[in-house]
Amino acid sequence: MSEHEQFAEDLALLALNVLAGDERANLERHLATCASCRLELEQLRGDGALLALSTMGPKPPMRARQRLVDAVALEKIPTSGAKNAPEMGHPSLALHRSWWGWLGWAATAAVIVLAASLWKENAQLHLSLTLAKERVIEDTRQLDELQRVAAPILEPEAQRVTLVSVKTPAQPQGKAFYLRNRGNLVFVASNLLPLPPQKAYELWLIPVQGTPIPAGVFKPDAHGSATVVNPPLPAGAEAKAFAITVENEGGATSPTMPIVMMGTGE
């Protein structure tokens, strides 16, 4: 057996950091004078690092794994009937070292795999918690918006105004739900007549005192239906009536006559 072959199995154990005692001391003295063995040790350590990273990242080259496995496989358990075996010390000592070296390698590999598994689980748990928090925030926002829309319809103190056509027959119809103390307004219309090009309906809040307040520009769909939900309104504006006029698409600051629909509080 050449000098390099003699230390081959110890190089694999040292790469896994499980070699100790006289064997480690002898190998370290040899490494101080042998560049070839030092290079082999660094390759084995690099292969071990690649195997560890493979549990968390890209798969390492197959040659790296095979080289480390082959090196560890050189650590064999001697048998009582072996002949022409190199003299490496007392047989029982060699057997003891071989088993402990194998167990050390197995323990190291197990720790690497366990650590990688725990890291992955922790990252997945963190992602799941983040997504859950985002869903809760979004659900809360949607619930708040739904409550805001529903408030003027459901609250008993909400003012309910039905708008009808000022002409006969009164086919178009609209209904306004106005909650003054919150400034919430929901308007629903049906059977609205089609509009000329570049024109739109505009809803107006007619206050008890003062000039009409714009309350939203809208166009009906193909069925004549339309809605206006929570347009910007002055806080606490008291409504005497609601009205609808036909305006330019951009809306107006004061109603353009004639008024096509109008209604007072119920």
N, C-alpha and C positions, 0 to 999 in steps of 0.2 A: 504493500500500500504506500502510495506517495504521501509526502507531507501534506499536500493540499487535500487529498482524499481523507486523511486522518482527521482534518478539522472541518470537513464539509458538513457533517451533521451538527456540529457545535455552532457553525455559522447560522444555520436555520434557526436553532434555539435562541441564539443571541439576538437575531433579527426580531424574534417574538418576545424578547426581554424575559425569557424564562430560564436562562442559563445562569448559574451561580456557583460560588465556591471555587475550588481549585481549577475546575474545568474552565470557568470564566477567566480566571487569572492567567492560565496557560494560553488560552486563545488570545487574550488581549496582548500578551507578550509577543505572540506570533504575528498578530496584526501590525504591531509596531515595525516589523521588518519585512512584511509581505504585502506588496501593493496589489497583487492579484487577489488575495483573500479579502483585502479591504474593499476592492471594487465589487467582489461577489456579495459582500455584506450589504453594501449600499443598494445593490440591485434587489436583494431580498427584502430589505426594508421598504424600498419603493414599491415592490410588488404587494407587500402587506398593506401599505397605505392605499394602493389602488383598490384592493379588495374591500377595505373598510369603507372607502368612498362609494363603492358600487351599491351599497345598501341605501344611499341617499341621492345618488346621481347617476350619470351614464355608466354603462357596463364597461369594465376595464378590458384590455386586450386579453384573449384567452391564453396567450403565451405567458403573461404575467402570472395568472393564477396557476398554470401548470408548472411554471418554474418554482414557485413557492411550495406547491404540493410535492413536487419531486424532491426538493431539498429536505422537507420534513420527513418524507418517506425513507430517507437514508437512516433515520434514527430507528433501528430495528431492535427487537428484543432477542437476545442471544438464547439459544437452546442448549440444554445440557449435553446433547450429542454432537455439537458443532465441532468440526475439526478444521485445522489450518486457519483458525480465526486469529486475527491480529491480537497481540497482547495489549489490552486497554485497561488492565487493572483487575481486581477481583470480580468474578462473574456476578455475584450477588449485587455488588455495587453498580455494575453496568446495567443490570436489570432494573434496579431501583431508579437509576437516573433516567433510563429510557421511559419507564412508566410515568415518572413525574414530569419529564419533558413533554410527553404527549398530552398529559392532563393540563399542563400549563398552556400549551397551544390551544387546546379545546376551550379552556376557560377564557383565554384572550379573545378567541373568535366569538364565543357566546356573548361576552361583554360588549363587543363591537356591534353585533347584530341587535342586542337588546337596547343599547343606547340609540342606535339609528331608528329602531322601531318606536321608542318613546318619543324621540324628536319628531318623527312623522305624525304620531298621534297628537302631540301637543300642538303642532302647526295646524292640523285639521280641526282640532277643537277650537283653536283661536279663530280660524276662519268661520266656523259654524256660529260661534258666539257673535262675531262681527255681523254676519248676515242676519242673524236673529234680531240683533239690535236695530239694524236698518229696517227690517220688516215691521218691528214694533213702532218705530218712528213714523214710517209711511202709513201704517194702519191708523195710528193716532191722528195724523194729519187728515186722512180721508174721513175719519169719524168726525173730527171737528168741522170739516167743510160740510159734511152731510147734516150735522146738527144746525149749522149756520143757515143752510138752505131750507131745512125743514122748520126752523123756528117760527117764521112768519105764517106758516101754514097750520102748525099745530098749537101754538100758544093761544090760550083763550082770549087774551087781551089784544090779539092782532086785529087790525082793521081789515075787513074784507070788502072789496069794491068790485062790482061787476060792470064791465063796460059793454055797451051795445051800440049798434049802428044808429046814427042819428037820422038815417033815411029808412024808409020802409020799402020792401020787407026787411026786418032786422035779422039778416043772416050772420054776419060776422059777430063774434062774441069774444070778450076777454075778461079775465078775472085777476085782480091784483090782491096780493096778501102783503100787508104792510105792518111791520112792527116798529112803531115810532121810537120807543125807548132804546132800541138797538140799531136803528137805521137799516133794518133788513127789509128788502122788497123782492117778492117773487111775482112775476106777471106771466100768465099763461093765456094764449089766444088760439082761436080756432076759426075756420071758415073765412080767413082773411082773403081779400081779393088780390089778384096779382098786381104787381107794381110796374109802372113804366121804367124803361132803362134809366140807370143812374139815380133811382129814387129809392127811398126807404121809409118805413114807418118810424115815428119817434114817439116815445111815451113821455108824458109830462105829469109831474106832481103839481096839482093846483093847491097852493097853501091857503090857510085861512086869511093870512095877510101877505101882501107882496106879490111879486110876479111869478109866473109858472117856472118850475124848476125842471131842467132836462133830466130824464130818468132812463135813458137808454135808447139806442138806435137798433133796429132789427129788421130782418126780412123774413117773410113766411117761406116754408118749404113747399114742395109740390102739392101738398094736401091743404095748404092754407094755415098750417099750425106754426106757432112761434113761441119763444119764451125769452124772458129777461130775468136774470138772477143777480140780485145784490149789486145794482149799479151804484156808483158813488153819489151819495146824497148828503146834504148838510145835516149835522147832528140835531136830533130832536125836532125836525121839521114836521109841523102839524098839517096833515092832508085834509083838505075839504073835498077834493075830488081828484080823479085821474082822467087824462084825456090822451087821444092819439091823433097825430097829424101826419101828413105825408110831406117829407122833407128831402133835400139832397142827401146822397149817401153819407156825407160827412157829418150830418146833423145840423141843427140850428140852435141859436141861443134864445130865441123866442118863437112861439108857435106861428106857423104859416096857416092862415085860414084857407079852407074851412076845416073845422074839427070833424073828423070822420067817426070817432067813437069817444064816448064820455060816460063816466059813472061816478056816483057819490057813495059815501060810506053806508054800509048796511047796518 
